[in-house]
Amino acid sequence: MSEKLESIFHTNDKLGNQPEWNAVEVQTDGLVEDKYQGTAADRHDMRMLGRIQVLRRNFNFIPILGFSTVLICTWELLFANLLFALSDGGTGGLFWGFTVACIACVFIYLSMAEMASMTPTAGGQYHWVSEFSPRWCQKYLSYISGWLLAIGWQGAIVGLSFVAGTIVQGLISLSNPNYVPQQWHGTLLVIAAVVIAIAINIFLSKTLPIAEWFILVLHVAGLFAIIIPLLAMAPKNSAKVALLNISNNAGWSSTGTSFMIGLLTVLSSMMGFDCAVHMSEEVHNASETVPKAILWGAGLNGILGYLCIFTLCFTITDIPRLLDSPTGFPFLQLFSDVTKSNAGTAVMAAIVIITLVMAVVSEVATASRQIWAFSRDDGLPFSRYLRRVKPGWNIPLNALWVSLGFGIIIALINLGSSVALNAIVSLTISALISSYILSIGCLISKRLRGEPMPASKFSLGRYGMAVNVTAELFLIPFFIFCFFPIGTPVDPTTMNWAVVMFGGITVFATVYYVGYARGVYRPPNLIQNRDI
């Protein structure tokens, strides 16, 4: 490795191996009440990480389980994204695609659960990359991971708010055929969802873990409130048609290509359980609780997802009619056709909308913790502002304001171009998958170098390498297909602009890193001390 590359990508040892990055957190030390300091293991982990406890540890297992399962909103997104699933794969593609996604998630989340137990920090993937990657590139790869996560999670806030808002518009269209959806209607609904989520995160932060119990119940019971009427009242497909009929309704040259594109639709309904990791510094006994929440959450949502998919596969008997629905959402048309009632459709759709909005609340919490954690290490512009935690509030308030501003600005883009909005939102899934590839890949490199693994309460043991490699074998093709358009023919309005957004963010972050950030960014591996 040349000296020039070393100077760009190597850790800057001149920054020193110091226990904290500046005096801001030190000034707030002690403001967290003892009951929110966590267990002895949590305090040890924070000392090992070189951090000071400034956020309240008020999440136990069930609240963080509810937080993560509701945020991922698997069955809700399966309903909401049914248009794309039916276009690419049909009912058979929906079932087998979800099966592939669930198998992949077993290996992905086992790998992430182990890393979360080794290093339970709000930084998540960018911290793991810093700790596990080869020394010559650890600083740069960590920095890029932090940027992709920060932008990806901010985009997720707007993306999910946009889905909830447009479902409301579709429901209005179903009830009032004279209604003409306008872009500014959707924009206002997106902004409303973001404002509600921010307000809950700011003013109800102490009670959020309690609320997660009730939201979890709604997430589970809500599905049954929808699928029971559908199964009882709808005409049924045969098992062969429901589970084996893989169709190509998007104009691709082969059914296989159509299936792979549709696979991304169902995969997105299971991606994002790193959200629990970014809340690690607010979880009791995080090194044990967070891995459990990831694995139990993925399992619970996988089961709920299968219940939803079995229902859809057997009750969708007229795909062309659903694809041509004036609502823009095939599931709304399905509800209407089955119940023969606008009121019944509205009630069932309201369950989906409410849980999606509650998912936005969790996404705001996740996104704000991610940029707050990255700013602790001077990873973003205005980090001194973003990392401040207001005394007495014990939440990253400035990071929450940034999430609010980002959400409103991106929502306003919809007034000029919905294509531009979709381009920004489409970055989310590719950014998350790339962060998984980097963090798990760096863990593999550490195993290959023969270095000892950090102690953890959840360990894959001798199966670690096999699990990690299998996860990468799934993630890499998933990442490639993230940039494919949904169907053909492709024009500027149907193009998947995620590749442009992903490349743009990576280039911008690299230029900013080379020009400025490499002199101030403190990779987490410099701060932590495993010998404590």
KAUR-V281969 format. One record per backbone hydrogen bond with DSSP energy under -1.0 kcal/mol. NH is the residue of the N-H (numbers start at 1). CO is the residue of the C=O. E is the energy in kcal/mol with one decimal. If there is no record, write none. Layout:
# KAUR-V281969
NH | CO | E
NH | CO | E
This chain:
# KAUR-V281969
6 | 2 | -2.2
7 | 3 | -2.3
8 | 4 | -1.4
9 | 5 | -3.0
10 | 6 | -2.1
13 | 11 | -1.2
15 | 12 | -1.7
16 | 13 | -1.4
18 | 16 | -1.1
27 | 23 | -2.3
31 | 28 | -2.1
36 | 33 | -1.9
37 | 34 | -1.8
43 | 39 | -2.1
44 | 40 | -2.2
45 | 41 | -2.6
46 | 42 | -2.3
47 | 43 | -1.9
48 | 44 | -2.7
49 | 45 | -2.5
51 | 46 | -2.6
57 | 36 | -1.8
58 | 56 | -1.4
59 | 282 | -1.9
64 | 60 | -2.1
65 | 61 | -2.4
66 | 62 | -2.9
67 | 63 | -2.6
68 | 64 | -2.2
69 | 65 | -2.6
70 | 66 | -2.2
71 | 67 | -1.8
72 | 68 | -2.2
73 | 69 | -1.4
77 | 73 | -2.4
78 | 74 | -2.0
79 | 75 | -1.8
80 | 76 | -2.6
81 | 77 | -2.9
82 | 79 | -1.5
85 | 81 | -1.7
86 | 82 | -2.7
87 | 83 | -1.6
88 | 84 | -2.1
89 | 247 | -1.5
90 | 85 | -1.3
92 | 245 | -2.0
93 | 89 | -2.0
94 | 90 | -2.1
95 | 91 | -2.2
96 | 92 | -2.6
97 | 93 | -2.3
98 | 94 | -1.8
99 | 95 | -1.8
100 | 96 | -2.3
101 | 97 | -2.5
102 | 98 | -2.6
103 | 99 | -2.2
104 | 100 | -2.5
105 | 101 | -2.4
106 | 102 | -1.5
107 | 103 | -1.1
108 | 104 | -2.3
109 | 105 | -2.8
110 | 106 | -1.4
111 | 107 | -1.8
112 | 108 | -2.1
113 | 109 | -2.4
114 | 110 | -1.8
115 | 111 | -1.8
116 | 112 | -2.6
117 | 113 | -1.7
118 | 114 | -2.0
119 | 115 | -2.7
121 | 119 | -1.5
124 | 121 | -1.1
126 | 123 | -1.1
128 | 124 | -2.2
129 | 125 | -2.8
130 | 126 | -1.6
131 | 127 | -2.0
132 | 128 | -2.7
133 | 129 | -2.1
137 | 134 | -1.4
141 | 137 | -2.4
142 | 138 | -1.8
143 | 139 | -2.0
144 | 140 | -2.5
145 | 141 | -2.3
146 | 142 | -2.2
147 | 143 | -1.9
148 | 144 | -2.5
149 | 145 | -2.4
150 | 146 | -2.3
151 | 147 | -2.6
152 | 148 | -2.5
153 | 149 | -2.6
154 | 150 | -1.6
155 | 151 | -2.4
156 | 152 | -1.6
157 | 153 | -1.3
158 | 154 | -1.2
159 | 155 | -2.6
160 | 156 | -2.5
161 | 157 | -1.8
162 | 158 | -2.6
163 | 159 | -1.9
164 | 160 | -2.3
165 | 161 | -2.5
166 | 162 | -2.6
167 | 163 | -1.8
168 | 164 | -1.6
169 | 165 | -1.8
170 | 166 | -2.4
171 | 167 | -2.5
172 | 168 | -2.0
173 | 169 | -2.3
174 | 170 | -1.8
175 | 171 | -1.8
176 | 172 | -2.8
179 | 176 | -2.3
186 | 182 | -1.6
187 | 183 | -2.3
188 | 184 | -2.1
189 | 185 | -2.0
190 | 186 | -2.4
191 | 187 | -2.5
192 | 188 | -2.3
193 | 189 | -2.2
194 | 190 | -2.3
195 | 191 | -2.8
196 | 192 | -2.5
197 | 193 | -2.1
198 | 194 | -2.6
199 | 195 | -2.7
200 | 196 | -2.3
201 | 197 | -2.0
202 | 198 | -1.8
203 | 199 | -2.9
204 | 200 | -1.6
211 | 207 | -2.3
212 | 208 | -1.9
215 | 211 | -2.5
216 | 212 | -2.2
217 | 213 | -1.8
218 | 214 | -2.2
219 | 215 | -2.5
220 | 216 | -2.0
221 | 217 | -3.3
222 | 218 | -2.5
224 | 220 | -1.2
225 | 221 | -2.0
227 | 223 | -2.9
228 | 224 | -1.8
230 | 226 | -1.5
231 | 227 | -2.9
232 | 228 | -2.1
233 | 229 | -2.2
234 | 230 | -2.3
237 | 314 | -2.2
242 | 238 | -2.8
243 | 239 | -2.4
244 | 240 | -1.8
246 | 244 | -1.4
247 | 89 | -1.4
249 | 87 | -1.9
258 | 254 | -1.7
259 | 255 | -2.4
260 | 256 | -2.1
261 | 257 | -2.2
262 | 258 | -2.4
263 | 259 | -1.9
266 | 262 | -1.4
267 | 263 | -2.5
268 | 264 | -2.0
270 | 267 | -2.2
275 | 272 | -2.0
276 | 273 | -1.2
278 | 274 | -1.7
280 | 277 | -2.1
282 | 279 | -2.4
283 | 280 | -1.6
284 | 59 | -2.8
288 | 285 | -1.6
289 | 285 | -3.0
290 | 286 | -2.1
292 | 288 | -1.3
293 | 289 | -2.5
294 | 290 | -2.4
295 | 291 | -2.3
296 | 292 | -3.1
297 | 293 | -2.1
298 | 294 | -2.2
299 | 295 | -2.2
300 | 296 | -2.9
301 | 297 | -2.7
302 | 298 | -1.9
303 | 299 | -2.1
304 | 300 | -2.5
305 | 301 | -2.6
306 | 302 | -2.1
307 | 303 | -2.1
308 | 304 | -2.2
309 | 305 | -2.7
310 | 306 | -2.9
311 | 307 | -1.8
312 | 308 | -2.4
313 | 309 | -3.2
314 | 310 | -1.8
315 | 311 | -1.5
316 | 312 | -1.9
317 | 315 | -1.0
322 | 318 | -1.6
323 | 319 | -2.6
324 | 320 | -1.6
325 | 322 | -1.3
328 | 325 | -1.4
333 | 329 | -1.4
334 | 330 | -2.4
335 | 331 | -2.5
336 | 332 | -2.2
337 | 333 | -2.8
338 | 334 | -2.2
339 | 335 | -2.6
340 | 336 | -2.2
345 | 341 | -2.1
346 | 342 | -2.5
347 | 343 | -2.2
348 | 344 | -2.2
349 | 345 | -2.7
350 | 346 | -2.2
351 | 347 | -1.3
352 | 348 | -1.2
353 | 349 | -2.5
354 | 350 | -2.9
355 | 351 | -2.1
356 | 352 | -2.0
357 | 353 | -2.3
358 | 354 | -2.3
359 | 355 | -1.8
360 | 356 | -1.7
361 | 357 | -1.4
362 | 358 | -1.5
363 | 359 | -2.3
364 | 360 | -2.5
365 | 361 | -1.8
366 | 362 | -2.5
367 | 363 | -3.1
368 | 364 | -2.4
369 | 365 | -2.0
370 | 366 | -2.0
371 | 367 | -2.1
372 | 368 | -2.0
373 | 369 | -2.6
374 | 370 | -2.4
375 | 371 | -1.9
376 | 372 | -1.4
378 | 375 | -2.1
379 | 374 | -1.9
383 | 380 | -1.1
385 | 382 | -1.1
386 | 382 | -2.3
387 | 383 | -2.4
388 | 385 | -1.0
393 | 390 | -1.7
394 | 390 | -1.7
397 | 395 | -2.4
400 | 396 | -1.8
401 | 397 | -2.1
402 | 398 | -1.9
403 | 399 | -2.0
404 | 400 | -2.1
405 | 401 | -2.8
406 | 402 | -3.1
407 | 403 | -2.4
408 | 404 | -2.3
409 | 405 | -2.5
410 | 406 | -2.6
411 | 407 | -2.0
412 | 408 | -2.2
413 | 409 | -1.1
414 | 411 | -1.2
415 | 412 | -1.7
416 | 413 | -1.2
417 | 413 | -2.8
421 | 417 | -1.5
422 | 418 | -2.6
423 | 419 | -2.0
424 | 420 | -1.7
425 | 421 | -2.5
426 | 422 | -2.5
427 | 424 | -1.1
428 | 425 | -1.7
431 | 427 | -2.6
432 | 428 | -2.4
433 | 429 | -2.4
434 | 430 | -2.2
435 | 431 | -1.8
436 | 432 | -1.9
437 | 433 | -2.6
438 | 434 | -2.4
439 | 435 | -2.3
440 | 436 | -2.6
441 | 437 | -2.1
442 | 438 | -2.3
443 | 439 | -1.7
444 | 440 | -2.2
445 | 441 | -2.1
446 | 442 | -1.9
447 | 443 | -2.0
448 | 444 | -2.6
449 | 445 | -1.8
450 | 447 | -1.3
451 | 446 | -1.7
463 | 460 | -1.8
464 | 461 | -1.6
467 | 463 | -2.5
468 | 464 | -2.8
469 | 465 | -2.6
470 | 466 | -2.2
471 | 467 | -2.2
472 | 468 | -2.0
473 | 469 | -2.2
474 | 470 | -1.4
475 | 471 | -2.5
476 | 472 | -2.4
478 | 474 | -1.6
479 | 475 | -2.7
480 | 476 | -2.0
481 | 477 | -2.3
483 | 480 | -1.3
484 | 481 | -1.3
488 | 250 | -2.9
494 | 491 | -1.0
495 | 491 | -1.8
501 | 497 | -2.2
502 | 498 | -3.3
503 | 499 | -2.3
504 | 500 | -2.6
505 | 501 | -2.6
506 | 502 | -2.4
507 | 503 | -2.6
508 | 504 | -2.7
509 | 505 | -2.8
510 | 506 | -2.1
511 | 507 | -2.7
512 | 508 | -2.7
513 | 509 | -2.3
514 | 510 | -2.9
515 | 511 | -2.7
516 | 512 | -2.1
517 | 512 | -2.4
518 | 513 | -2.7
519 | 516 | -1.8
520 | 517 | -1.4
521 | 517 | -3.8
522 | 377 | -2.2
526 | 523 | -2.2
527 | 524 | -1.1
528 | 524 | -2.2
529 | 48 | -3.5
532 | 529 | -1.3
